[in-house]
Amino acid sequence: MTVREFHRARMQTSFIGTIEDEIVLAKTGRTWREWDAILDGWHDTHHDSAATARDLRHEFGISTWWSHTITARYHWVRGLLD
C-alpha cells in the first residue's frame, strides 16, 4: 500500500470524511463544494497545508479546527496527499 492509498483509506473512515454539507454550511457559511472551488483557485499558490489553513482563517474568519479540516478534506478529495 502506498502512502497515498493509506491516507485515502484512513480519511474515508475518519470523522472528516463523514461531516455532512449542512454542518459545514452552518459552521463556516459555505458548503464543501464552495470550499473546494475556493481552494481550487488557490491551488497554484498554496502548496503547504499549514499556510492554506492559516489563510482560510485570516481571509474567511473560520476557526483553526475548521480551516485545517477543510484543508485536509480538500487534499483528500483532490488526491493531493503524498
MARFI-44669 format. One line per 2 residues: number of its first residue (from 0); their letters; for each residue x, y, z of N, C-alpha, C. Coordinates in pm, whole numbers, m for minus. Each point is the difference from the previous one (the first is absolute). Layout:
N
NUM = A = X:Y:Z:X:Y:Z:X:Y:Z; ... $
END
This chain:
82
0 = MT = 85:m118:0:m85:118:0:90:125:0; m30:90:m91:77:124:m5:m46:95:110 $
2 = VR = 77:103:23:m36:101:99:m133:65:m38; m16:31:m126:m124:62:m47:m119:m91:25 $
4 = EF = 13:m128:m30:m109:m95:23:m31:m11:149; 103:2:82:m19:m6:145:m82:120:47 $
6 = HR = 38:121:m44:m71:121:43:m143:1:m51; m22:m45:m122:m136:m5:m54:m87:m94:82 $
8 = AR = 51:m118:30:m76:m97:79:m28:55:139; 99:62:60:m18:57:134:m103:111:0 $
10 = MQ = 5:87:m101:m94:112:m7:m142:m49:m22; m19:m103:m77:m134:m50:m28:m69:m49:127 $
12 = TS = 76:m43:96:m60:m49:124:14:100:113; 54:116:m29:19:99:105:m121:89:15 $
14 = FI = 1:77:105:m107:95:27:m13:102:m113; 112:48:m51:m2:102:m106:m76:m48:m122 $
16 = GT = 17:m128:m34:m68:m54:m117:m150:m15:17; m51:21:121:m142:m21:24:m77:128:36 $
18 = IE = 67:113:1:m68:126:36:m93:40:m115; m127:15:32:m100:33:m102:7:146:m41 $
20 = DE = m42:25:m122:2:134:m57:m76:101:86; m112:m43:56:m82:91:80:77:50:123 $
22 = IV = 80:m88:59:79:38:117:108:99:m40; 68:m28:m111:105:90:m48:m59:138:m30 $
24 = LA = m114:3:m66:m66:127:m32:m37:76:128; m55:m69:97:m41:66:125:120:54:77 $
26 = KT = 112:m70:m2:116:39:79:95:96:m71; 2:m5:m135:98:81:m74:m63:100:m97 $
28 = GR = m129:m16:m28:m66:90:m94:13:m43:m145; 65:m115:m23:18:m52:m136:m14:m152:1 $
30 = TW = m32:m54:m117:m11:m145:m16:135:m57:m40; 10:m134:4:124:m64:m47:31:42:m142 $
32 = RE = m98:2:m88:23:37:m140:55:142:m11; m52:91:80:50:138:m2:144:8:50 $
34 = WD = 32:m73:108:138:m2:48:93:m61:m103; m45:m108:m66:82:m62:m104:30:99:m112 $
36 = AI = m100:77:m40:20:99:m107:100:108:42; m11:46:124:96:99:51:141:m57:m3 $
38 = LD = 17:m120:52:133:m60:5:52:m39:m138; m89:m34:m92:44:m23:m139:65:126:m55 $
40 = GW = m59:115:31:56:127:m45:134:33:65; 22:m53:118:125:25:73:107:m103:m30 $
42 = HD = m32:m106:m65:89:m116:m12:140:35:m50; 11:87:m96:132:32:m56:88:77:97 $
44 = TH = m60:70:95:80:82:91:8:m57:142; m78:m101:30:m2:m58:135:37:m148:m7 $
46 = HD = 123:m30:29:44:m140:m1:19:m54:140; m3:86:98:24:m39:137:m133:0:77 $
48 = SA = m33:m112:61:m128:m13:72:m15:103:111; 107:20:76:m7:95:111:m26:142:m51 $
50 = AT = 64:37:m110:m21:134:m57:m142:15:m53; m51:m106:m63:m136:4:m51:m99:18:115 $
52 = AR = 17:m79:106:m90:10:116:8:140:62; 121:52:14:19:134:56:m72:106:m85 $
54 = DL = 17:m11:m131:m63:99:m88:m152:m12:1; m52:m121:13:m146:m16:13:m50:72:126 $
56 = RH = 73:m18:110:m38:67:125:m1:151:m16; 107:52:m58:12:146:m12:m99:59:m100 $
58 = EF = m17:m65:m113:m86:56:m104:m149:m21:26; m35:m113:62:m142:m32:16:m47:m1:145 $
60 = GI = 92:19:94:m39:10:140:m52:m128:62; 44:m115:m52:m44:m127:58:100:m45:106 $
62 = ST = m41:m94:81:85:m47:110:119:m81:m52; 96:m17:88:118:m81:m33:m43:m142:m37 $
64 = WW = m89:m56:80:m44:m138:m26:m62:m11:m139; m92:91:m32:m66:m7:m131:97:27:m113 $
66 = SH = 93:91:17:94:27:m109:87:m122:m30; 43:m71:104:80:m121:m22:m86:m114:m54 $
68 = TI = m124:m10:46:m91:m103:m48:m29:19:m148; m29:121:m40:m29:31:m141:123:m30:m86 $
70 = TA = 117:39:47:123:m24:m75:28:m149:m14; m13:m74:109:26:m145:m4:m97:m70:m92 $
72 = RY = m128:35:7:m99:m63:m87:27:34:m146; 36:125:m27:30:40:m138:114:m85:m56 $
74 = HW = 105:m16:75:112:m80:m47:m41:m145:m22; m86:m51:85:m49:m136:m17:m84:m13:m127 $
76 = VR = m96:90:m17:m90:m5:m116:76:16:m131; 99:87:m2:74:27:m122:119:m96:m21 $
78 = GL = 20:m92:93:109:m96:m14:138:62:13; 11:103:84:126:73:14:85:m48:117 $
80 = LD = m47:m101:71:77:m52:112:113:m88:m51; 119:30:44:117:m82:m40:68:m56:121 $
END
